[in-house]
Amino acid sequence: MHFIERHEQILLLLQKEKMIKVTELSQSFAVTEKTIRQDLIMLEKQGLLKRIYGGAVLPKQTEMLPVDKRQASFIFEKKEAAQAAAARIEENDTVFLDGGSTMLELAKLLHGKKLTVVTNDLNIAHSLLGAEQIQLIVPGGAVIPASAALYGPIAQEALKGIRVKKLFLGTTAADPVNGLTVFSHLQAAYKKSIMKLAEQVILVTDHTKFGQTALFRYASLEDADEIITDSGLSDSWRNKLEDHRLPMIYGSMGE
């Protein structure tokens, strides 16, 4: 097993168990305890876990929560960002809604518009089923743990031939240096693919994702044509992003 794959499995196990032990990991992956300790050091340097005596725990801010818990967290901020994103969608647009709780809030605002919507998120698809003016396209794939979205080889194959005007992209983490990152290599590969399908890539995320880093990088912040977030982003982070000349749009529920 390549160390990158082992790192992903370590993080997935950590997300499930909340604490992992060096001895147990050594046995599970059939490698030495020294190798596991080196793995944990590398992951800690990326901010993905915190080492403790004999093992590691996952910092609270980097946990990949189940989809129902993600939907309930920072709901005001997600609604605010979603409202700003909805303003970028015009009648007869062809759009791709990436998976995630913020995109679900965006989908709820699209009823009544004449659109073609492509999505790999089952919750988003379900929310749009009753929208008579929306042509809904759901490429196939496999559901990964802690997600209601479809990924994998089948999903990648289903993207062939699809082109959209606007992609509304979600992310687990966003940082000017480390870029856009997620915890699963399947998610990373899929996001790379859908970014190639769109004339315009619009990143939509709440402010808590900035300054965070997950395991797999799939793009830089500069790869997004626009970045939409909520009004809760701190002044220091606004200055950092403006220093990178990133095209920022801030939501406001008063708009």
C-alpha positions as CSV (number, residue, x, y, z in Angstrom):
1,M,0.0,0.0,0.0
2,H,1.3,3.4,-1.0
3,F,1.8,5.8,1.9
4,I,-0.8,8.3,0.5
5,E,-3.4,5.6,0.5
6,R,-2.4,4.6,4.0
7,H,-2.7,8.2,5.1
8,E,-6.2,8.4,3.7
9,Q,-7.2,5.2,5.5
10,I,-5.7,6.5,8.8
11,L,-7.8,9.6,8.5
12,L,-11.0,7.8,7.7
13,L,-10.4,5.5,10.7
14,L,-9.7,8.5,12.9
15,Q,-12.9,10.2,11.8
16,K,-14.8,7.1,12.8
17,E,-13.0,6.1,16.0
18,K,-12.0,9.6,17.2
19,M,-8.7,8.1,18.6
20,I,-6.2,5.7,17.0
21,K,-3.3,3.8,18.5
22,V,0.1,3.3,16.9
23,T,0.2,-0.4,17.8
24,E,-3.2,-1.1,16.3
25,L,-2.4,0.8,13.1
26,S,0.9,-1.1,12.8
27,Q,-1.0,-4.4,12.9
28,S,-3.8,-3.3,10.6
29,F,-1.4,-2.0,7.9
30,A,1.3,-4.6,8.4
31,V,4.0,-2.0,8.8
32,T,6.4,-1.1,11.7
33,E,5.4,1.2,14.5
34,K,8.2,3.5,13.4
35,T,6.5,3.8,10.0
36,I,3.1,4.6,11.6
37,R,4.7,7.2,13.9
38,Q,6.3,8.9,10.8
39,D,2.9,8.8,9.1
40,L,1.3,10.6,12.1
41,I,4.1,13.2,12.2
42,M,3.4,14.0,8.5
43,L,-0.3,14.2,9.0
44,E,0.1,16.4,12.1
45,K,2.3,18.8,10.1
46,Q,-0.6,19.2,7.7
47,G,-2.9,20.0,10.6
48,L,-5.0,16.9,10.0
49,L,-4.5,15.3,13.4
50,K,-3.0,15.8,16.8
51,R,-0.5,13.3,18.2
52,I,-0.9,12.0,21.7
53,Y,1.0,9.4,23.7
54,G,0.7,6.1,21.8
55,G,-1.5,7.4,19.1
56,A,-3.5,10.4,17.7
57,V,-6.8,12.2,17.8
58,L,-8.4,14.3,15.1
59,P,-8.7,18.0,15.7
60,K,-12.4,19.0,16.0
61,Q,-12.2,21.5,13.1
62,T,-11.0,18.8,10.7
63,E,-13.6,16.1,11.3
64,M,-15.6,15.0,8.3
65,L,-19.0,15.1,9.9
66,P,-21.9,13.0,8.6
67,V,-24.0,14.9,6.1
68,D,-26.9,15.5,8.4
69,K,-24.7,17.1,11.0
70,R,-22.9,19.2,8.3
71,Q,-26.3,20.5,7.1
72,A,-27.2,21.6,10.7
73,S,-23.9,23.4,11.4
74,F,-23.3,27.1,10.4
75,I,-26.7,27.1,8.7
76,F,-27.1,30.9,8.7
77,E,-23.7,31.3,7.1
78,K,-24.5,28.7,4.4
79,K,-27.8,30.3,3.6
80,E,-26.1,33.7,3.3
81,A,-23.5,32.3,0.9
82,A,-26.2,30.4,-1.0
83,Q,-28.3,33.5,-1.5
84,A,-25.3,35.3,-3.0
85,A,-24.6,32.3,-5.3
86,A,-28.3,32.2,-6.4
87,A,-28.0,35.8,-7.7
88,R,-25.3,34.5,-10.1
89,I,-27.8,32.1,-11.8
90,E,-29.8,33.4,-14.8
91,E,-32.9,31.9,-16.5
92,N,-32.0,29.1,-18.9
93,D,-28.6,28.6,-17.4
94,T,-27.0,25.2,-17.4
95,V,-25.3,24.7,-14.0
96,F,-23.5,22.0,-12.0
97,L,-24.2,21.9,-8.3
98,D,-21.3,20.1,-6.5
99,G,-22.1,18.0,-3.4
100,G,-22.4,19.5,0.0
101,S,-24.6,21.2,2.6
102,T,-24.1,24.8,1.2
103,M,-25.0,23.6,-2.3
104,L,-28.2,22.1,-0.8
105,E,-29.2,25.5,0.5
106,L,-28.5,26.9,-3.0
107,A,-30.7,24.3,-4.6
108,K,-33.6,25.3,-2.4
109,L,-33.5,28.8,-3.9
110,L,-33.7,27.6,-7.5
111,H,-37.4,26.5,-7.5
112,G,-39.3,28.6,-10.1
113,K,-36.3,29.2,-12.4
114,K,-36.0,27.6,-15.8
115,L,-32.7,25.8,-15.6
116,T,-30.8,22.6,-16.4
117,V,-29.1,21.4,-13.2
118,V,-26.5,18.6,-13.1
119,T,-25.6,17.3,-9.6
120,N,-23.9,14.3,-8.0
121,D,-25.5,15.0,-4.7
122,L,-28.6,12.8,-3.8
123,N,-30.0,15.3,-1.3
124,I,-29.8,18.1,-3.9
125,A,-31.4,15.9,-6.5
126,H,-34.3,15.0,-4.1
127,S,-34.8,18.7,-3.2
128,L,-35.2,19.5,-6.9
129,L,-37.6,16.7,-7.9
130,G,-40.7,18.8,-7.6
131,A,-39.3,21.8,-9.6
132,E,-41.2,21.5,-12.8
133,Q,-39.1,24.1,-14.7
134,I,-35.8,22.4,-13.9
135,Q,-34.3,19.7,-16.0
136,L,-32.4,17.5,-13.5
137,I,-29.5,15.4,-14.5
138,V,-27.8,13.0,-12.0
139,P,-24.7,11.1,-13.2
140,G,-24.2,7.8,-11.5
141,G,-21.5,6.7,-9.1
142,A,-20.9,5.2,-5.6
143,V,-21.7,7.0,-2.3
144,I,-18.6,7.5,-0.1
145,P,-18.8,7.4,3.7
146,A,-20.2,10.5,5.5
147,S,-21.5,11.8,2.2
148,A,-24.7,11.8,0.2
149,A,-22.8,12.4,-3.1
150,L,-21.7,10.0,-5.9
151,Y,-18.1,9.5,-6.8
152,G,-15.8,6.9,-8.2
153,P,-15.0,5.4,-11.7
154,I,-18.6,5.1,-12.7
155,A,-19.2,8.8,-11.8
156,Q,-16.1,9.8,-13.7
157,E,-17.3,7.9,-16.8
158,A,-20.8,9.4,-16.6
159,L,-19.3,13.0,-16.9
160,K,-18.2,12.4,-20.4
161,G,-20.0,14.6,-22.9
162,I,-21.4,16.9,-20.2
163,R,-20.8,20.7,-20.5
164,V,-22.2,23.4,-18.3
165,K,-22.1,27.2,-18.2
166,K,-21.5,27.5,-14.4
167,L,-20.1,25.1,-11.8
168,F,-20.9,25.9,-8.2
169,L,-18.1,24.2,-6.4
170,G,-18.0,23.2,-2.7
171,T,-14.9,22.3,-0.6
172,T,-13.8,20.9,2.7
173,A,-11.0,23.4,3.2
174,A,-9.6,26.5,1.5
175,D,-6.3,28.1,2.0
176,P,-4.2,30.5,-0.2
177,V,-1.1,28.3,0.2
178,N,-2.5,24.8,0.4
179,G,-5.3,25.4,-2.0
180,L,-8.7,23.6,-2.1
181,T,-8.5,20.3,-0.3
182,V,-10.8,17.4,0.7
183,F,-10.4,14.2,2.7
184,S,-11.1,11.6,0.0
185,H,-9.0,11.0,-3.2
186,L,-12.3,10.1,-4.9
187,Q,-13.7,13.5,-4.1
188,A,-10.5,15.2,-5.2
189,A,-10.5,13.4,-8.6
190,Y,-14.2,14.1,-9.2
191,K,-13.8,17.8,-8.4
192,K,-10.9,18.1,-10.8
193,S,-13.1,16.6,-13.5
194,I,-16.1,18.7,-13.0
195,M,-14.0,21.9,-13.0
196,K,-13.1,21.0,-16.6
197,L,-16.7,20.9,-17.6
198,A,-17.6,24.5,-16.9
199,E,-17.2,27.8,-18.6
200,Q,-17.1,29.4,-15.2
201,V,-16.1,27.9,-11.8
202,I,-17.7,29.6,-8.8
203,L,-16.5,28.4,-5.3
204,V,-19.2,28.7,-2.7
205,T,-18.3,28.0,0.9
206,D,-18.9,29.4,4.4
207,H,-16.1,31.4,6.1
208,T,-15.2,28.5,8.5
209,K,-13.5,26.6,5.7
210,F,-10.8,29.3,5.1
211,G,-7.4,28.5,6.8
212,Q,-8.2,24.8,7.0
213,T,-6.4,22.0,5.1
214,A,-7.6,18.5,4.3
215,L,-5.6,15.6,2.8
216,F,-6.0,15.8,-0.9
217,R,-5.5,19.0,-3.0
218,Y,-7.5,19.3,-6.1
219,A,-7.1,23.0,-7.1
220,S,-5.8,26.3,-6.0
221,L,-8.0,29.2,-5.0
222,E,-6.9,31.0,-8.2
223,D,-8.6,28.3,-10.2
224,A,-12.0,29.7,-9.2
225,D,-13.4,32.5,-11.4
226,E,-15.3,33.8,-8.4
227,I,-15.3,32.9,-4.7
228,I,-18.5,33.4,-2.7
229,T,-18.7,33.2,1.1
230,D,-20.7,34.7,3.9
231,S,-20.3,38.0,5.7
232,G,-18.7,36.3,8.7
233,L,-15.2,36.2,7.2
234,S,-12.8,38.1,9.5
235,D,-11.1,41.3,8.3
236,S,-7.7,39.6,8.5
237,W,-8.8,36.8,6.2
238,R,-10.5,39.3,3.8
239,N,-7.1,41.1,3.7
240,K,-5.2,37.9,3.0
241,L,-7.5,37.0,0.1
242,E,-7.5,40.4,-1.3
243,D,-3.7,40.4,-1.2
244,H,-3.9,37.4,-3.5
245,R,-6.2,39.4,-5.8
246,L,-8.9,36.8,-5.5
247,P,-12.4,37.7,-6.9
248,M,-14.4,37.7,-3.7
249,I,-18.2,38.0,-3.2
250,Y,-19.6,38.3,0.3
251,G,-23.2,37.3,1.0
252,S,-25.6,39.4,3.0
253,M,-29.1,38.2,4.1
254,G,-30.2,41.8,3.8
255,E,-29.6,41.8,0.0
